[in-house]
């Protein structure tokens, strides 16, 4: 009886399978279910379904990305440790597995976005997508979007590759982390745990500190996110403890409670990541650890077939959901609620097909004799996709030809409109980038002029949008400004520290020492605060001769310049009314109905003064009325300022 000697390719295959054997023997179906718990809230949050019928179901759905980081850190680290323990760790094998896992579906989505954007985008948008494609190919999307992010950057939310930032963070981590683990392989288990714990704690502290300095950088930076993946890595080398059934149940369900709390309790203004990210990350870690020493009722629930299948296709779900949602919002009119349900079904179907026919076949491919075959193949694919991104042509130029007029180029410029200078962001307007009262300059923003009429513009960014316009329209009036994004100027309002600190400073330190000619309260008013808006106006009457409540302005579900471009490129098919958001109209009606009977308090309706039967799409100058979906351009704000001469000043 003879034994055949394996070929080089067969030996490589056996080694690769052996490296994963221990992991596969301990395959965790409940972790597949946890992936589903991570990806579904992300999709709901991005689809605008974080809150349904007043119930918060996924207002913090973005934490699903952090849960993914913990899961990834746990699973990948377990493979690395197993390889090292078996003395067969190979960087080539590790990155071969990453390429087979990540590249096929990723490049399918990148190619789709390039083609789709060329078919409908104007030059600015197409160029932005091409750039983000290149950065995504080289796992630097987080760097790109951090450089583009800002409070008023609506274009970034229309980029179908925005979600690639998290994949880039993960891939950057797996460039550095295997090297660290390999370097400390000779240490004892306790020493390795101490090293990784120190690195994890350092990253967490950095994340929390960076939030107060540069929230955008904190959100996208590998260094402020690395602790989430290394937490999973620590979890994979913790001593195996045999927990009692009761303990497993307690730890698992406590972890699930933390995850649910973050998903339903957080929202878009929660400072993140930093310490806030500890809640979902520790919750995910607890769920994973509880299931490590035996089954629980939670692990069985997570292993339920439909839940597990959703987890199995979670990578494709994450990749495909955002581009599909973006293209849907930019191009679909009609009944959004019904269509959105169909779009969510489409996302699931496309993702399932992507998993079955793109992900799975490539994972099963075995490499030939060349040990570095897949690495070379991956580098080749990166080169080809890069060339596609560089040479991709805006098909609109071919399709519309001369219709790409000067007006089209003019409108396209508003996709990158920067209102920060006219709103005085960072000086008189606090935002998440300037998230501290120390950034506010009373000497500049609250300087009164003797002998002139002094009027305070007080509120959020919807108040800040008026400062430059009113100052230009009424040059004899001195306009003061105290504004903070997302902060309603009412006594009962709670919110970020910057909201309360600025409101307290103005109402407790500044106004009691001054008596102004007028105060203008303006904000993106909310339905539940109508009575409080009026009571605040009456209360502030003591500080000024007049108090004006400026009503909400018109809003759209998509950035107005994008809609105008769509109309221009389609030859004048005006479907803009289909994208009008009805919420400001309802709030305007409620504010008018609840007008207080108080001398010197006036309500000014934007819709009554500027819109008539329908709101104009353009300012009198020819500029779009809005630069995004809810903020007025300087020209639009100037038109409104001019329209209220009969009641102001």
SULCORCOR-V921643 format. One line per field, one symbol per residue. ss: DSSP state (H for helix, E for strand, L for the rest). psi: psi as a letter, one per 40 degrees, with the letter a starting at -180 (. if undefined). burial: + if it has 16 or more other ideal C-beta (glycine too) atoms within 10 Angstrom, else -. Layout:
# SULCORCOR-V921643
ss->???
psi->???
burial->???
This chain:
# SULCORCOR-V921643
ss->LLLLLLLHHHHHHHHHHHHHHHHHHLLLHHHHHHHHHHHHHHHHHHLLLLEELLEELLLLHHHHHHHHHHHHHHHHHHHHHHHHHLLLLLHHHHHHHHHHHHHHHHHHHHHHHHHHHHHHLLHHHHHHHHHHHHHHHLLLHHHHHHHHLLLLLLHHHHLLLLLHHHHHHHHHHHHHHHHHHHHLLLLLHHHHHHHHHHHHHHHHHHHHHHHHHLHHHHHHLHHHHHHHHHHHHHHHHLLLLLLLHHHHHHHHHHHHHHHHHHHHHLLLLLLLLLLHHHHHHHHHHHHHHHHHHLLLHHHHHHLLHHHHHHHHLHHHHHHHHHHHHHHHHHHLLLLHHHHHHHHHHHHHHHHHHHHHHHHHHHHHLLLLLLLLHHHHHHHHHHHHHHHHHHHLLLHHHHHHHHHLLHHHHHHHHHHHLLLHHHHLELLLEELLLLLLHHHLLHHHHLLLLLLLEEEEEEELHHHHHHHHHHHHHLLLEEEEEEEELLLLLLLLLLLLHHHHHHHHHHHHHHHHHLLEEEEEEELLLLHHHHHHHHHHHHHHHHHEEEEEEELLLLLELLLHHHHHHHHHHLLLLLLHHHHELLHHHHHHHHHHHLLLLLLLEEEELHHHHHHLLLLLLELLLLLELELLLLLELHHHHHHHHHHLLLLLL
psi->hihhhiiddddddddddddedddddfhhddddddddddddddddddeffdhhfehhdfdfdeeddddddddddddddddddddddeffhhdddddddddddddddddddddddddddddeiidddddddddddddddeffdddddddeiidegdddeeheedeedddddddddedddddddddedeiidddddddddddddddddddddddedgdddddehddeeddddddddddeeihhhgiidddddddddddddddddddddiaeehhicaddedddddddddddddedeiiiddddddehddddddddeddddddddddddddddeehaahdddddddddddddddddddddeddddddehiiadhdfddddddddddddddddddehhheddddebeegaddddddddedfhhedddefhedehhaedgfiddehgddddfhihheihhhhhhaadeddeedddddddgeehhhihhihhehhgidehiaidddddddddddddddeeihidihhhiigiideeddddddddddeddeidihhhhiiiiiieihdddddddddeefehgedddehhedddddddddddfhighhehihhhddddddbdiiidiideeiidieaeehiidddddddddefdeei.
burial->-----------+---+--+--------++++++++++++++++++++-++------++++++++++++++++++++++++++++----+---++++++++-+++++++++++++-+++-+++-+++-++++++++++-++++++++-++++++++--+++++++++++++++++--++--+--+-------++--+--++--++-+++-++--++++++++++++++++++++++++-----+----++-+++-++-++--+++-++--+++++-++++++++++++++++++--+-++--++---++-+++++++++++++++++++++-++--+---+--++--++-+++-++--++-------+-----+++-++--++--+--++--+-+-+---+---+---+-+++-++-+-++-++++-+++++++++-+-++----++-------++++++++++++++++++-++--++++++++++++++--+--+-++-+++-+++--++----++++++++++---+--++++++--++-++-++++++++++++++++++++++++------+--++---++-++--+---------+++++++-+++---+-+++---++++++++++++++++++++++---++
